[in-house]
């Protein structure tokens, strides 16, 4: 039996509209969808490494399908690279090339000033929250071209996404 996980995006939560929609849809099909809170009640110290380790600790040794949105999609890709029991991915606008898109969205001046912490809007909490520069330092070690494991993957990505352009997903698929 396959286990399903939904990994929410950056500054989101298990209570997001997407997470709740998927949870309800899975329940209607008699399936269980696990939705861990990737913020771990500590958004300030969030890193991709922490998210990967958190989800790894939850994974059974049976077949798994991961559904990941934005940064949750990037987390899913790295988990699939590391965990052979992950057999399928569904990625919603995965945050590929994330660091470059951060700089573009923030602007080079604001990015250059981010040396300790940065206030970002947290959609899950509907307010601004601080995040440590450790997030950026950590994500440098995750290079998209290092993702090499062939795995059945469905990528859904809006053509007009303003955060992660669709071309990023197209380039990755190529």
Short mmCIF file of the C-alpha atoms (twelve columns), coordinates in Angstrom:
data_MODEL
# 
_entry.id   MODEL 
# 
loop_
_atom_site.group_PDB 
_atom_site.id 
_atom_site.type_symbol 
_atom_site.label_atom_id 
_atom_site.label_alt_id 
_atom_site.label_comp_id 
_atom_site.label_asym_id 
_atom_site.label_seq_id 
_atom_site.Cartn_x 
_atom_site.Cartn_y 
_atom_site.Cartn_z 
_atom_site.pdbx_PDB_model_num 
ATOM 1   C CA . UNK A 1   0.000   0.000  0.000   1 
ATOM 2   C CA . UNK A 2   1.336   3.409  -0.962  1 
ATOM 3   C CA . UNK A 3   1.719   6.126  1.646   1 
ATOM 4   C CA . UNK A 4   1.009   9.691  0.522   1 
ATOM 5   C CA . UNK A 5   2.550   12.894 1.856   1 
ATOM 6   C CA . UNK A 6   1.812   16.510 0.993   1 
ATOM 7   C CA . UNK A 7   4.689   18.937 1.622   1 
ATOM 8   C CA . UNK A 8   3.531   22.547 1.798   1 
ATOM 9   C CA . UNK A 9   5.460   25.500 0.454   1 
ATOM 10  C CA . UNK A 10  7.667   28.074 2.130   1 
ATOM 11  C CA . UNK A 11  5.810   30.297 4.593   1 
ATOM 12  C CA . UNK A 12  2.734   28.100 4.283   1 
ATOM 13  C CA . UNK A 13  1.213   25.455 6.549   1 
ATOM 14  C CA . UNK A 14  -0.776  22.213 6.741   1 
ATOM 15  C CA . UNK A 15  -3.849  24.461 7.035   1 
ATOM 16  C CA . UNK A 16  -3.337  26.104 3.634   1 
ATOM 17  C CA . UNK A 17  -6.137  25.910 1.079   1 
ATOM 18  C CA . UNK A 18  -4.101  23.502 -1.073  1 
ATOM 19  C CA . UNK A 19  -3.278  21.215 1.843   1 
ATOM 20  C CA . UNK A 20  -6.886  21.099 3.019   1 
ATOM 21  C CA . UNK A 21  -8.149  20.505 -0.525  1 
ATOM 22  C CA . UNK A 22  -5.797  17.566 -1.011  1 
ATOM 23  C CA . UNK A 23  -6.594  16.159 2.437   1 
ATOM 24  C CA . UNK A 24  -10.339 16.250 1.747   1 
ATOM 25  C CA . UNK A 25  -9.925  14.809 -1.761  1 
ATOM 26  C CA . UNK A 26  -7.806  11.935 -0.478  1 
ATOM 27  C CA . UNK A 27  -10.254 11.215 2.343   1 
ATOM 28  C CA . UNK A 28  -13.115 11.044 -0.176  1 
ATOM 29  C CA . UNK A 29  -11.141 8.301  -1.936  1 
ATOM 30  C CA . UNK A 30  -10.516 6.462  1.336   1 
ATOM 31  C CA . UNK A 31  -6.825  7.392  1.320   1 
ATOM 32  C CA . UNK A 32  -4.735  8.863  4.102   1 
ATOM 33  C CA . UNK A 33  -2.627  11.912 3.284   1 
ATOM 34  C CA . UNK A 34  0.011   12.925 5.801   1 
ATOM 35  C CA . UNK A 35  0.752   16.660 5.948   1 
ATOM 36  C CA . UNK A 36  3.639   17.482 8.266   1 
ATOM 37  C CA . UNK A 37  4.134   21.056 9.439   1 
ATOM 38  C CA . UNK A 38  7.469   21.900 7.856   1 
ATOM 39  C CA . UNK A 39  7.706   25.064 9.946   1 
ATOM 40  C CA . UNK A 40  8.072   22.933 13.114  1 
ATOM 41  C CA . UNK A 41  6.873   25.905 15.178  1 
ATOM 42  C CA . UNK A 42  10.216  27.559 14.389  1 
ATOM 43  C CA . UNK A 43  10.081  29.371 11.063  1 
ATOM 44  C CA . UNK A 44  13.099  31.496 12.004  1 
ATOM 45  C CA . UNK A 45  15.427  28.459 11.883  1 
ATOM 46  C CA . UNK A 46  13.884  26.874 8.794   1 
ATOM 47  C CA . UNK A 47  16.323  25.267 6.346   1 
ATOM 48  C CA . UNK A 48  15.920  22.837 3.494   1 
ATOM 49  C CA . UNK A 49  18.139  20.392 5.381   1 
ATOM 50  C CA . UNK A 50  15.829  20.559 8.412   1 
ATOM 51  C CA . UNK A 51  12.778  19.910 6.233   1 
ATOM 52  C CA . UNK A 52  14.447  16.929 4.565   1 
ATOM 53  C CA . UNK A 53  15.473  15.452 7.929   1 
ATOM 54  C CA . UNK A 54  12.022  16.042 9.407   1 
ATOM 55  C CA . UNK A 55  10.223  14.227 6.601   1 
ATOM 56  C CA . UNK A 56  12.840  11.443 6.416   1 
ATOM 57  C CA . UNK A 57  12.053  10.603 10.036  1 
ATOM 58  C CA . UNK A 58  8.373   10.122 9.105   1 
ATOM 59  C CA . UNK A 59  8.865   7.910  6.040   1 
ATOM 60  C CA . UNK A 60  7.885   4.251  6.212   1 
ATOM 61  C CA . UNK A 61  9.858   1.571  4.369   1 
ATOM 62  C CA . UNK A 62  6.929   0.963  2.030   1 
ATOM 63  C CA . UNK A 63  6.142   2.709  -1.295  1 
ATOM 64  C CA . UNK A 64  5.619   6.467  -1.008  1 
ATOM 65  C CA . UNK A 65  4.213   9.173  -3.265  1 
ATOM 66  C CA . UNK A 66  5.184   12.716 -2.370  1 
ATOM 67  C CA . UNK A 67  3.173   15.750 -3.417  1 
ATOM 68  C CA . UNK A 68  5.115   18.950 -2.946  1 
ATOM 69  C CA . UNK A 69  4.269   22.592 -3.516  1 
ATOM 70  C CA . UNK A 70  6.987   25.207 -4.134  1 
ATOM 71  C CA . UNK A 71  9.689   24.680 -1.482  1 
ATOM 72  C CA . UNK A 72  7.829   21.500 -0.497  1 
ATOM 73  C CA . UNK A 73  8.349   20.373 -4.099  1 
ATOM 74  C CA . UNK A 74  12.069  21.015 -3.841  1 
ATOM 75  C CA . UNK A 75  12.093  19.118 -0.545  1 
ATOM 76  C CA . UNK A 76  10.280  16.232 -2.258  1 
ATOM 77  C CA . UNK A 77  12.874  16.117 -5.043  1 
ATOM 78  C CA . UNK A 78  15.758  15.890 -2.589  1 
ATOM 79  C CA . UNK A 79  13.959  13.272 -0.519  1 
ATOM 80  C CA . UNK A 80  13.373  11.189 -3.651  1 
ATOM 81  C CA . UNK A 81  17.077  11.447 -4.432  1 
ATOM 82  C CA . UNK A 82  17.900  10.027 -0.994  1 
ATOM 83  C CA . UNK A 83  15.060  7.593  -0.261  1 
ATOM 84  C CA . UNK A 84  14.450  4.631  -2.613  1 
ATOM 85  C CA . UNK A 85  10.981  3.919  -1.167  1 
ATOM 86  C CA . UNK A 86  9.765   7.171  -2.760  1 
ATOM 87  C CA . UNK A 87  8.364   5.909  -6.038  1 
ATOM 88  C CA . UNK A 88  6.438   8.872  -7.455  1 
ATOM 89  C CA . UNK A 89  6.382   12.652 -7.236  1 
ATOM 90  C CA . UNK A 90  3.696   15.226 -7.950  1 
ATOM 91  C CA . UNK A 91  5.240   18.689 -7.914  1 
ATOM 92  C CA . UNK A 92  3.290   21.942 -7.913  1 
ATOM 93  C CA . UNK A 93  5.493   24.800 -9.129  1 
ATOM 94  C CA . UNK A 94  8.579   23.281 -7.489  1 
ATOM 95  C CA . UNK A 95  11.060  25.832 -6.155  1 
ATOM 96  C CA . UNK A 96  13.846  24.852 -8.506  1 
ATOM 97  C CA . UNK A 97  16.699  27.346 -8.865  1 
ATOM 98  C CA . UNK A 98  15.303  28.799 -5.654  1 
ATOM 99  C CA . UNK A 99  18.247  30.971 -4.682  1 
ATOM 100 C CA . UNK A 100 18.293  32.849 -7.991  1 
ATOM 101 C CA . UNK A 101 14.548  33.418 -7.798  1 
ATOM 102 C CA . UNK A 102 14.884  34.727 -4.222  1 
ATOM 103 C CA . UNK A 103 17.351  37.335 -5.425  1 
ATOM 104 C CA . UNK A 104 15.086  38.287 -8.335  1 
ATOM 105 C CA . UNK A 105 11.952  38.599 -6.187  1 
ATOM 106 C CA . UNK A 106 13.676  40.368 -3.292  1 
ATOM 107 C CA . UNK A 107 15.923  42.543 -5.385  1 
ATOM 108 C CA . UNK A 108 19.680  42.492 -5.158  1 
ATOM 109 C CA . UNK A 109 19.817  45.371 -2.667  1 
ATOM 110 C CA . UNK A 110 17.495  43.689 -0.141  1 
ATOM 111 C CA . UNK A 111 19.199  40.325 -0.670  1 
ATOM 112 C CA . UNK A 112 22.603  41.927 -0.035  1 
ATOM 113 C CA . UNK A 113 21.319  43.348 3.276   1 
ATOM 114 C CA . UNK A 114 20.114  39.933 4.485   1 
ATOM 115 C CA . UNK A 115 23.054  38.976 6.703   1 
ATOM 116 C CA . UNK A 116 21.288  37.798 9.828   1 
ATOM 117 C CA . UNK A 117 17.512  37.788 9.489   1 
ATOM 118 C CA . UNK A 118 14.787  38.891 7.116   1 
ATOM 119 C CA . UNK A 119 11.100  39.598 7.614   1 
ATOM 120 C CA . UNK A 120 8.911   37.704 5.128   1 
ATOM 121 C CA . UNK A 121 5.180   37.375 4.873   1 
ATOM 122 C CA . UNK A 122 4.120   33.998 6.257   1 
ATOM 123 C CA . UNK A 123 0.934   32.992 4.449   1 
ATOM 124 C CA . UNK A 124 0.122   30.272 6.957   1 
ATOM 125 C CA . UNK A 125 0.211   32.671 9.883   1 
ATOM 126 C CA . UNK A 126 -0.989  35.700 7.888   1 
ATOM 127 C CA . UNK A 127 1.686   37.999 9.279   1 
ATOM 128 C CA . UNK A 128 5.351   38.818 8.866   1 
ATOM 129 C CA . UNK A 129 7.865   36.432 10.405  1 
ATOM 130 C CA . UNK A 130 11.629  36.570 10.633  1 
ATOM 131 C CA . UNK A 131 13.793  33.962 8.962   1 
ATOM 132 C CA . UNK A 132 17.483  33.470 9.609   1 
ATOM 133 C CA . UNK A 133 20.183  33.904 6.977   1 
ATOM 134 C CA . UNK A 134 21.017  30.272 7.777   1 
ATOM 135 C CA . UNK A 135 18.251  29.404 5.299   1 
ATOM 136 C CA . UNK A 136 20.298  30.893 2.446   1 
ATOM 137 C CA . UNK A 137 23.586  29.467 3.659   1 
ATOM 138 C CA . UNK A 138 22.017  26.003 3.851   1 
ATOM 139 C CA . UNK A 139 20.329  26.056 0.449   1 
ATOM 140 C CA . UNK A 140 23.652  26.713 -1.319  1 
ATOM 141 C CA . UNK A 141 24.531  23.026 -0.913  1 
ATOM 142 C CA . UNK A 142 21.470  21.905 -2.904  1 
ATOM 143 C CA . UNK A 143 22.223  22.240 -6.612  1 
ATOM 144 C CA . UNK A 144 19.361  21.235 -8.906  1 
ATOM 145 C CA . UNK A 145 21.688  19.588 -11.435 1 
ATOM 146 C CA . UNK A 146 22.782  17.146 -8.700  1 
ATOM 147 C CA . UNK A 147 19.267  15.626 -8.768  1 
ATOM 148 C CA . UNK A 148 19.862  12.523 -10.875 1 
ATOM 149 C CA . UNK A 149 17.505  9.773  -9.715  1 
ATOM 150 C CA . UNK A 150 15.010  8.872  -12.440 1 
ATOM 151 C CA . UNK A 151 11.566  8.718  -10.868 1 
ATOM 152 C CA . UNK A 152 8.059   9.111  -12.341 1 
ATOM 153 C CA . UNK A 153 7.237   12.768 -11.793 1 
ATOM 154 C CA . UNK A 154 4.277   14.940 -12.706 1 
ATOM 155 C CA . UNK A 155 4.982   18.672 -12.614 1 
ATOM 156 C CA . UNK A 156 2.068   21.120 -12.567 1 
ATOM 157 C CA . UNK A 157 3.126   24.721 -12.990 1 
ATOM 158 C CA . UNK A 158 1.182   27.876 -13.835 1 
ATOM 159 C CA . UNK A 159 2.341   29.757 -16.905 1 
ATOM 160 C CA . UNK A 160 2.185   33.104 -15.113 1 
ATOM 161 C CA . UNK A 161 3.773   32.134 -11.790 1 
ATOM 162 C CA . UNK A 162 5.502   35.280 -10.499 1 
ATOM 163 C CA . UNK A 163 7.748   33.557 -7.956  1 
ATOM 164 C CA . UNK A 164 9.091   30.510 -9.789  1 
ATOM 165 C CA . UNK A 165 8.755   30.950 -13.571 1 
ATOM 166 C CA . UNK A 166 7.409   27.964 -15.514 1 
ATOM 167 C CA . UNK A 167 10.588  27.871 -17.585 1 
ATOM 168 C CA . UNK A 168 12.414  26.611 -14.493 1 
ATOM 169 C CA . UNK A 169 10.235  23.492 -14.436 1 
ATOM 170 C CA . UNK A 170 10.567  23.077 -18.204 1 
ATOM 171 C CA . UNK A 171 14.367  23.283 -17.970 1 
ATOM 172 C CA . UNK A 172 14.396  20.717 -15.177 1 
ATOM 173 C CA . UNK A 173 12.140  18.358 -17.140 1 
ATOM 174 C CA . UNK A 174 14.479  18.592 -20.139 1 
# 
